[in-house]
């Protein structure tokens, strides 16, 4: 009798584990992106220009400030998409993270730790030390391969520069091959040429990945430092404004019309920009039964992320402003896309 009971319990356990891994009828998944605005620890990284974020630096960056920053970031990351999906996002690309320690500390924050959120990080060459990373829920997204493809400067005069590369994370979501590229293109301190070059290089990476697997479900996300209609995105990367314009192997940028409606993810001189984009491959637009398909998208905007008073009311509540520590979140708002199976 004991053997039979043990066998039944074992079979039930296997069934529960199996059902957690396989998508159920009508399942939905969320994928997000968030620029964390300078998530630096309090220690100097050899060879990096991180001096602003030391105790004696410009921002007087202390353990108290770092701890508060982690708390604030964990709150946002854990709440993204959670009003629609209890488990929140399956994966979230992040930018402006100093190193793996910062991501480990972030994942150790209670809201993320209780979901067993893991991270992907490859140390990059950026002179300030900021990198891209990916947070993911291992119950929903499993990792197959990770690589950092460098951004290549092609002008001889740029030979001593170094900036963020393209973090390419291949994995499995809803039993399908899904790859996420997280990037942070050159800032607007540089001319448009450098972001356009980033768009061309992203397209080359995309074309290479789709050549290997034409059925790949691909998401390209990041702080593009350009809006959807700018040359880097619309021409060099070739991300289309309307689904009807997307051909086989093309890309769809759902944020173009969002910005046109007056919404954005960061504010500059009273106007909204939408640099924080998540771009989808044509394979995610096919309405095929049993296939992972794009459903919708949103800017994750909550009152606590927005300044409520003063001359900058209505803009993102950032970490610092006017030379003061605001104990805020980021100068960017997060973005989310929803997929259905």
Secondary structure, DSSP 8 states (H G I E B T S, - for coil): -HHHHHHHHHHHHHHHHHHHHS--TT-EEEEEEEEEEEE--SS--TTS--GGGSTTSTT---HHHHHHHHHHHHHHHHHTTTTT-TT--SEEEEEEE--HHHHHHHHTSHHHHTTTEEEEE-----SS--EEEEEEETTTEEEEEEEEE-----SGGGTT-----EEEEEEEETTEEEEEEEEE---TTS-HHHHHHHHHHHHHHHHHHHHH-TT-EEEEEEE-SS-TTSHIIIIII-EESSGGG--TT-EE-THHHHHHTT--SEEETTEEE--EEEEEEGGGS---TTS-EEEEEEEE--GGGB--SSTTTTSB--SEETTEE-----SS-EEEEEEE-
